[in-house]
Amino acid sequence: MCTPRRDTTRPVNKFSALALIFTAATLALALASPLLAQRPAQPAAPQAPVESSPDYSIRKDVNLVVLHVSVVNDRGQFVPGLKENEFRVVEDKVEQKISVFSQEDVPVSMGLVIDNSGSMRDKRPQVNAAALTLVKTSNPQDEAFVVNFNDDFYLDTVHDFTNDITEMKDALERIDARGSTALYDAVIGSLDHLKKGAKDKKVLLVVTDGVDNASRRSLANAVQEAQRSDALIYCIGIFSDDDIKHNRGDMKKARRALTELATSTGGIAFFPENVTDTETICDQIARDIRNQYTVAYYSTNPARDGSFRAVQVSMLQQPQHGKLQVRTRTGYYARGPVSSPSGN
């Protein structure tokens, strides 16, 4: 405990003190006035620049549409060094003028959304290792959280977001593999949590081994929420040979759902033949995230009607690049009308 220091100064008559201060100030001003009249005004000394960490945020208003664009050649390799004038952006069949263009490895806010239903019990150790591979090979400034789901979904990291590998490992190892698969509810809940992230770029990795059979919300709800959030979703569907053989209808439904979730947001859906391939896939996802172009524009449609706007990004093909494949989200939802303050 700190003991307050005792005041040992002598008390002074407050009126005498004020008179003394006033007299001294008047005398100083009288002496300084001639000097001030003769001295030219001096410019203020320049301030030294303040050192700061890199700022990766995009200064944007509500009308700026931001797209994360992956470009690969016919061998599936990322194509760096492309110029702004090689991209063409179309919204609802109307060409748009690009306002922001860059390619840099920006940090992201990321959610790892992992199936914890009964059928995943034997697969979780390899899935967990793959998810950690994604984190370890991503930007060091990324922040992440872990959601495990079965009949319901649970945030299992101690903090809302973390870059502590040990915390994420502990969260992934909270395995209680049982119950059904509420995939769509888990995706929607994770997208809502992702809004708390500090990074402009948002990503979800979803890993599951079956069809949704427990959600209260639908696939259409999940896709719409994803498009409203601007998040990139990457999906890994790990279907066993037995499921493919005996539950073909369910596996086709699950495959379609994961593909739609991913492609509508600009991500990719993977369906490895073996769970051991998930680590290689997560490494590929990390490279995809880190090699994307950022392309942004102000829409020529100013209406704030909450409607869905279809977006396409294409390349003006250059012979030196060969045939290029472009991937980004399929569209976005415009902001709704501004509500008037109550009483107006």
C-alpha positions in Angstrom: 0.0 0.0 0.0 1.2 3.5 -0.9 1.1 6.0 2.0 0.0 9.5 1.0 2.8 12.0 1.2 2.3 14.6 4.0 2.1 18.3 2.8 5.0 20.2 4.6 4.6 23.5 2.8 3.9 26.7 4.7 0.4 28.1 4.2 0.3 31.4 2.3 -2.2 34.2 2.5 -4.1 33.8 -0.8 -4.8 37.5 -1.4 -1.1 38.4 -0.9 0.0 35.6 -3.3 -2.4 36.7 -6.0 -1.2 40.3 -5.8 2.4 39.3 -6.0 1.7 37.1 -9.1 -0.3 39.9 -10.8 2.6 42.4 -10.3 5.2 40.0 -11.6 3.2 39.2 -14.7 2.6 42.9 -15.5 6.3 43.7 -15.2 7.3 40.7 -17.4 4.8 41.8 -20.1 6.0 45.4 -20.1 9.6 44.2 -20.6 8.8 41.7 -23.3 6.5 43.9 -25.4 9.3 45.8 -27.3 11.1 42.6 -28.0 7.9 41.0 -29.4 7.2 44.0 -31.6 10.7 43.7 -33.2 10.9 39.9 -33.6 9.4 38.3 -36.7 7.0 35.4 -36.2 8.7 32.1 -36.1 7.2 29.0 -37.8 6.4 26.2 -35.5 9.0 23.5 -35.2 8.1 20.5 -37.4 6.9 17.5 -35.5 8.9 14.3 -35.8 6.9 11.6 -37.6 5.3 9.1 -35.3 6.4 5.5 -35.8 3.4 3.2 -36.2 2.6 -0.4 -37.3 1.4 -1.0 -40.8 -2.3 0.0 -41.3 -4.0 -2.6 -43.5 -7.5 -1.2 -43.1 -9.4 0.2 -46.1 -10.8 3.7 -45.5 -14.3 3.2 -46.8 -17.7 4.5 -46.6 -20.9 2.5 -46.8 -21.0 2.7 -50.6 -17.6 1.1 -51.3 -17.9 -2.5 -52.4 -14.8 -4.5 -51.5 -13.9 -7.7 -53.4 -11.2 -10.2 -52.5 -10.1 -11.8 -55.8 -8.0 -14.9 -56.4 -6.4 -15.3 -59.9 -4.7 -18.5 -60.9 -3.3 -19.8 -64.2 -4.2 -23.0 -66.0 -1.8 -24.9 -63.7 -3.6 -23.6 -60.6 -0.7 -21.3 -59.6 -1.3 -17.8 -58.2 -0.5 -15.0 -60.6 1.2 -12.1 -58.9 1.9 -8.6 -60.3 -1.3 -8.0 -62.3 -2.3 -4.4 -62.9 -5.5 -2.6 -62.1 -6.2 -2.0 -65.8 -6.2 -5.8 -66.5 -9.3 -6.3 -64.3 -12.9 -5.7 -65.3 -15.7 -5.4 -62.7 -19.4 -5.7 -63.6 -22.3 -5.2 -61.3 -25.8 -6.2 -62.6 -24.3 -6.1 -66.1 -23.0 -2.5 -65.6 -19.3 -2.0 -65.7 -17.8 -0.3 -62.6 -14.8 1.9 -62.2 -12.2 0.5 -59.8 -11.3 2.9 -57.0 -9.0 0.7 -54.8 -6.6 -1.9 -56.0 -3.8 -3.8 -54.2 -2.2 -7.2 -53.7 -0.8 -7.6 -50.2 -0.8 -10.1 -47.5 -3.3 -8.5 -45.1 -4.1 -9.9 -41.7 -7.6 -11.5 -41.2 -10.1 -12.3 -38.6 -10.8 -16.0 -38.9 -13.2 -18.6 -37.5 -12.5 -22.4 -37.4 -15.9 -24.1 -37.5 -15.4 -27.8 -36.8 -18.0 -30.6 -36.9 -18.2 -32.3 -33.5 -20.9 -34.8 -34.2 -20.5 -38.5 -33.3 -19.2 -39.5 -36.7 -16.3 -37.2 -36.4 -14.7 -38.9 -33.4 -12.0 -40.8 -35.2 -11.3 -37.9 -37.6 -10.8 -35.1 -35.2 -7.1 -35.5 -34.4 -6.1 -35.1 -38.0 -8.7 -32.3 -38.6 -7.4 -30.5 -35.6 -3.8 -30.7 -36.8 -4.9 -29.4 -40.2 -6.8 -26.5 -38.7 -3.7 -25.5 -36.7 -1.6 -25.8 -39.9 -3.9 -23.1 -41.4 -3.3 -20.8 -38.5 0.5 -21.4 -38.4 0.9 -20.8 -42.1 -1.3 -17.7 -42.2 -0.3 -14.0 -41.5 1.2 -13.7 -38.0 -1.1 -10.8 -37.3 -4.3 -12.9 -37.9 -6.7 -13.4 -35.1 -8.9 -16.5 -34.8 -11.6 -18.3 -32.8 -12.8 -21.9 -32.6 -16.4 -23.1 -32.8 -17.2 -26.8 -32.3 -20.7 -27.9 -33.3 -23.0 -30.9 -33.2 -26.7 -30.4 -32.2 -25.6 -26.9 -31.2 -22.5 -24.8 -31.5 -20.0 -23.6 -28.9 -17.3 -20.9 -28.8 -14.4 -22.9 -27.3 -11.6 -20.3 -27.3 -11.2 -18.5 -24.0 -11.2 -15.1 -25.8 -13.4 -13.8 -28.5 -10.3 -13.8 -30.8 -6.8 -15.0 -30.2 -3.5 -15.6 -32.0 -2.3 -18.0 -29.2 -1.7 -21.4 -30.8 -1.9 -23.1 -27.4 -5.3 -21.6 -26.7 -6.6 -22.7 -30.2 -5.1 -26.2 -29.7 -6.9 -26.6 -26.4 -10.2 -25.4 -27.9 -9.9 -27.9 -30.8 -9.2 -30.7 -28.4 -12.4 -30.1 -26.5 -13.9 -33.1 -28.3 -17.3 -34.3 -27.3 -18.1 -36.1 -30.5 -21.8 -37.0 -30.3 -25.2 -36.0 -31.6 -26.3 -34.6 -34.9 -25.0 -31.9 -37.3 -26.4 -28.3 -37.0 -24.1 -27.0 -39.8 -26.1 -24.0 -41.0 -26.8 -22.7 -37.4 -23.1 -23.0 -36.6 -22.2 -21.1 -39.8 -24.7 -18.3 -39.1 -23.6 -18.0 -35.4 -19.9 -17.9 -36.4 -20.6 -15.2 -39.0 -22.3 -13.2 -36.3 -19.3 -13.6 -34.0 -16.9 -12.8 -36.8 -18.4 -9.2 -36.8 -16.5 -8.6 -33.6 -13.2 -9.1 -35.4 -10.8 -6.2 -35.7 -9.6 -7.0 -39.2 -11.3 -5.8 -42.4 -10.9 -9.2 -44.1 -13.0 -12.0 -42.6 -12.6 -15.8 -43.2 -14.4 -19.0 -42.0 -13.0 -22.5 -42.4 -15.8 -25.1 -42.1 -15.0 -28.8 -41.7 -17.8 -31.4 -41.6 -18.4 -35.1 -42.6 -22.1 -35.1 -43.2 -25.3 -33.4 -44.2 -27.0 -30.9 -41.9 -29.8 -32.7 -40.0 -30.4 -30.5 -37.0 -30.4 -26.8 -37.9 -33.3 -24.4 -37.3 -32.1 -22.2 -40.1 -31.7 -23.2 -43.8 -28.9 -23.2 -46.3 -30.4 -20.2 -48.0 -30.3 -18.3 -44.7 -26.6 -19.3 -44.2 -25.6 -18.2 -47.7 -27.5 -14.9 -47.4 -25.8 -14.1 -44.0 -22.4 -14.9 -45.6 -23.0 -12.5 -48.5 -24.2 -9.8 -46.1 -21.0 -10.2 -44.0 -18.5 -10.2 -46.9 -16.7 -13.2 -45.4 -14.8 -15.7 -47.4 -15.9 -19.3 -46.6 -13.7 -22.3 -47.2 -15.3 -25.8 -46.7 -13.8 -29.2 -46.3 -16.2 -32.2 -46.7 -14.8 -35.4 -45.3 -17.1 -38.2 -46.5 -16.3 -41.8 -45.7 -16.5 -44.5 -48.4 -19.3 -46.1 -46.4 -21.3 -42.9 -46.5 -20.7 -42.4 -50.2 -21.8 -45.9 -50.9 -24.8 -46.2 -48.6 -26.0 -42.6 -48.2 -25.4 -41.3 -51.7 -28.3 -38.9 -51.6 -27.3 -37.3 -48.3 -23.7 -37.0 -49.5 -24.8 -35.2 -52.7 -26.9 -32.8 -50.7 -24.0 -32.1 -48.3 -21.6 -31.6 -51.2 -24.0 -29.1 -52.9 -24.5 -27.2 -49.7 -20.7 -26.8 -49.0 -20.0 -25.9 -52.6 -22.7 -23.2 -52.5 -21.5 -21.7 -49.2 -18.0 -21.5 -50.5 -18.4 -20.4 -54.1 -21.0 -17.7 -53.3 -18.5 -16.0 -51.0 -15.3 -16.4 -53.2 -14.0 -19.4 -51.3 -13.4 -23.0 -52.3 -15.0 -26.3 -51.2 -12.7 -29.3 -51.0 -13.7 -33.0 -50.8 -10.6 -35.0 -50.1 -10.6 -38.8 -50.5 -8.8 -39.2 -47.2 -8.9 -37.2 -44.0 -5.1 -37.2 -44.1 -5.3 -34.8 -47.0 -6.8 -32.1 -44.9 -3.5 -30.7 -43.8 -2.3 -30.2 -47.3 -5.7 -28.5 -48.1 -5.4 -26.1 -45.2 -1.9 -25.1 -46.4 -3.4 -24.4 -49.8 -6.2 -22.3 -48.2 -3.7 -20.2 -46.3 -1.8 -19.5 -49.5 -5.1 -18.6 -51.3 -5.9 -16.1 -48.5 -2.5 -14.5 -48.6 -2.2 -14.1 -52.4 -5.5 -12.4 -53.1 -6.0 -9.0 -54.8 -8.2 -6.4 -53.2 -10.5 -4.7 -55.8 -13.0 -2.1 -54.6 -15.4 0.3 -56.3 -18.2 2.7 -55.7 -21.4 1.3 -57.2 -23.0 3.2 -59.9 -26.4 2.2 -58.4 -27.0 4.6 -55.5 -30.3 3.0 -54.4 -30.3 1.9 -50.8 -33.0 -0.7 -51.3 -31.4 -3.7 -49.6 -31.4 -5.6 -52.9 -28.9 -8.3 -54.0 -26.4 -7.1 -56.6 -24.7 -9.7 -58.8 -21.0 -9.1 -59.3 -18.5 -10.5 -61.8 -14.8 -9.9 -62.1 -12.9 -10.9 -65.2 -9.5 -10.4 -66.7 -8.6 -8.7 -69.9 -6.5 -11.6 -71.1 -2.9 -10.9 -71.8 -0.9 -13.4 -73.9 2.0 -13.5 -71.5 -0.3 -14.7 -68.7 -2.1 -17.5 -70.6 -5.6 -18.5 -69.6 -6.5 -17.2 -66.2 -9.2 -18.2 -63.8 -10.8 -15.5 -61.5 -12.6 -16.2 -58.3 -14.5 -13.8 -56.0 -17.9 -13.6 -54.3 -21.0 -13.7 -56.6 -22.5 -10.6 -55.2 -23.5 -8.5 -52.2 -26.5 -7.0 -50.5 -26.9 -3.2 -50.8 -27.6 -1.3 -47.6 -31.3 -0.8 -46.8 -33.1 2.6 -46.7 -32.0 5.0 -43.9 -34.7 5.1 -41.2 -35.9 8.5 -40.1 -35.3 9.4 -36.4 -38.4 8.9 -34.3 -40.7 11.9 -34.0 -39.8 13.2 -37.5 
